[in-house]
Amino acid sequence: MSLTTGCGKDRLMVFIDLRNVLDSSLDAMGAEDGVTVDLCGLVNGLVGGRNLVAAYVYDARAPYGMEDPSKRLRDRLEYLGFRVVVRDSCDPNRGVQKEVDVCLSCDMVAHALMDHFDTAVVVSGDRDFIPAIEHVQSAGKRVEVAAFRSSVSSSMVRAGDMFHELDSMPVMMPSHRDTDMAFGHQTGGIA
């Protein structure tokens, strides 16, 4: 239980590490593919009765000349009202993204210092966000963490003022391959 409390008048911003959420959902379901993540439902569940200022999604673009399997997914998210931030920093040889976590952290701290929200929700289990969470909290803001239990460390859970276990939220479902293909993502997508 947290010593700080939120209220229905809180201004809320959601910061989603897209790759972390999609990869973690596969681990949580114990499946290699065929999982759909309802990101709209996820955000609505996290917001509750509070006032949503914005929902950001962070991802990396495939290098120039390579097929970008997540482009259609990102386009769809943008169409649905998400603010999509894409970095040109994917390392396909190592299968990792660069700059995405730092970009999300910088945006969250900057929005806190500009007083754009009362509460931030970080949707990721990546403990690299802990320093940014601490900076936002030192600015007098609340930070909630939302992640799948199998992909979050206890230190990340403790860093937030509240933890939302995505496993218990109705945000995952088996997908229909043609639906995922329409959104351009083979192993995860949105409903």
C-alpha positions in Angstrom: 0.0 0.0 0.0 1.2 3.5 -0.9 1.4 6.5 1.4 0.4 8.7 -1.4 -3.1 8.8 -2.8 -4.6 9.7 -6.2 -8.0 11.1 -6.9 -10.4 11.2 -9.8 -9.2 14.7 -10.8 -5.6 13.5 -11.3 -4.1 14.3 -14.7 -2.6 11.1 -16.0 0.0 10.3 -18.7 0.8 6.8 -19.8 4.3 5.9 -21.2 4.4 2.5 -22.9 7.6 0.6 -23.9 5.9 -1.2 -26.8 8.5 -3.9 -27.4 8.7 -4.7 -23.7 4.9 -5.1 -23.4 4.6 -7.2 -26.5 7.5 -9.5 -25.6 6.4 -9.8 -22.0 2.9 -10.7 -23.0 4.3 -13.7 -25.0 6.2 -14.8 -21.9 3.1 -14.3 -19.7 0.9 -16.4 -22.0 3.6 -19.0 -22.5 3.2 -18.8 -26.2 5.5 -18.1 -29.1 2.9 -16.3 -31.1 -0.8 -15.8 -31.4 -1.2 -13.2 -28.6 -3.0 -9.9 -29.0 -2.5 -7.1 -26.5 -5.4 -4.7 -26.3 -3.5 -1.5 -25.7 -6.6 0.7 -25.8 -8.2 -1.5 -23.1 -4.9 -1.5 -21.2 -4.8 2.3 -21.1 -8.5 2.6 -20.2 -8.0 0.1 -17.4 -5.0 2.0 -16.0 -6.8 5.4 -16.3 -9.9 4.4 -14.5 -11.9 7.5 -13.5 -8.9 9.9 -13.9 -8.2 12.4 -16.7 -6.0 11.0 -19.5 -3.7 13.8 -20.8 -1.9 11.5 -23.3 -0.8 7.9 -23.9 2.7 7.6 -25.5 4.0 4.5 -27.2 7.8 4.1 -27.8 9.4 1.8 -30.3 12.4 1.6 -32.7 12.2 1.6 -36.5 14.0 -1.0 -38.5 17.1 0.2 -40.2 16.8 1.8 -43.6 16.3 -0.7 -46.4 15.0 -3.4 -44.1 11.4 -4.5 -43.7 9.8 -2.9 -40.6 7.3 -5.4 -39.3 5.9 -3.0 -36.7 5.2 0.0 -39.0 1.5 -0.9 -39.6 1.0 -1.5 -35.9 2.5 1.9 -35.0 0.3 3.5 -37.7 -2.8 1.9 -36.3 -1.9 3.0 -32.7 -1.4 6.6 -34.0 -4.8 6.4 -35.7 -6.3 5.3 -32.4 -5.0 8.4 -30.6 -1.7 7.2 -29.2 1.3 9.5 -29.5 3.8 7.3 -31.2 7.5 8.0 -30.7 9.9 6.1 -33.0 13.6 6.1 -32.8 15.9 5.2 -35.7 18.0 3.0 -33.5 17.3 -0.7 -34.0 20.3 -3.1 -34.0 19.1 -6.1 -36.0 22.3 -8.0 -35.6 21.9 -8.1 -31.8 18.0 -7.9 -31.9 17.9 -4.9 -29.6 16.6 -1.4 -29.6 18.8 1.6 -28.6 17.6 5.0 -27.3 14.0 3.9 -26.8 14.2 3.6 -22.9 16.2 6.8 -22.7 13.7 8.7 -24.9 10.8 7.5 -22.7 12.6 8.4 -19.5 13.5 11.9 -20.8 9.9 12.6 -22.0 8.5 11.4 -18.7 10.8 13.6 -16.6 10.3 16.6 -19.0 6.5 16.4 -18.8 6.8 16.1 -15.0 8.9 19.3 -14.7 6.5 21.1 -17.1 3.6 20.0 -14.8 1.7 18.3 -17.6 0.5 15.5 -15.3 -0.1 14.5 -11.6 0.5 10.8 -12.2 2.6 9.0 -14.8 2.2 5.3 -15.6 5.2 3.5 -16.9 4.1 0.3 -18.8 7.3 -1.8 -18.7 9.1 -4.1 -16.4 12.5 -2.8 -17.4 14.4 -1.6 -14.3 16.3 0.9 -16.4 13.4 3.3 -15.7 14.0 3.4 -12.0 16.2 6.6 -12.0 13.6 8.4 -14.2 10.8 7.3 -11.8 12.8 8.6 -8.9 13.3 12.0 -10.6 9.6 12.3 -11.4 8.7 11.4 -7.8 11.2 14.0 -6.5 9.3 16.6 -8.6 6.2 15.8 -6.5 4.5 13.5 -9.0 3.2 10.0 -8.5 4.5 7.2 -10.7 2.7 3.9 -11.2 4.3 0.9 -12.8 2.3 -1.6 -14.9 3.9 -4.8 -16.1 3.5 -8.6 -16.4 4.6 -10.3 -13.2 7.0 -12.6 -15.1 9.0 -9.7 -16.6 9.3 -7.2 -13.7 11.9 -7.1 -10.9 10.9 -6.5 -7.3 13.0 -3.3 -7.3 10.8 -2.0 -10.2 7.6 -2.9 -8.4 8.9 -1.1 -5.3 10.0 2.0 -7.3 6.5 3.0 -8.2 3.8 4.4 -5.9 1.5 1.7 -7.2 1.9 -1.5 -9.2 -0.6 -2.7 -11.7 -0.1 -6.4 -12.5 -1.1 -6.8 -16.2 -1.6 -10.5 -15.8 -4.8 -9.8 -13.9 -6.1 -7.3 -16.3 -8.1 -8.4 -19.3 -5.6 -7.1 -21.9 -4.4 -10.3 -23.5 -6.2 -12.8 -25.7 -5.4 -15.4 -28.3 -5.2 -13.6 -31.6 -6.4 -14.4 -35.0 -3.5 -14.5 -37.4 -5.2 -12.4 -40.1 -5.9 -9.7 -37.5 -2.3 -9.5 -36.4 -1.1 -9.6 -40.0 -3.4 -6.6 -40.7 -1.6 -4.7 -37.9 1.8 -5.8 -39.2 3.1 -7.6 -36.2 3.5 -11.4 -36.1 3.9 -12.0 -32.4 1.7 -9.4 -30.8 -0.7 -6.7 -31.8 -3.7 -4.7 -30.6 -7.3 -5.6 -30.5 
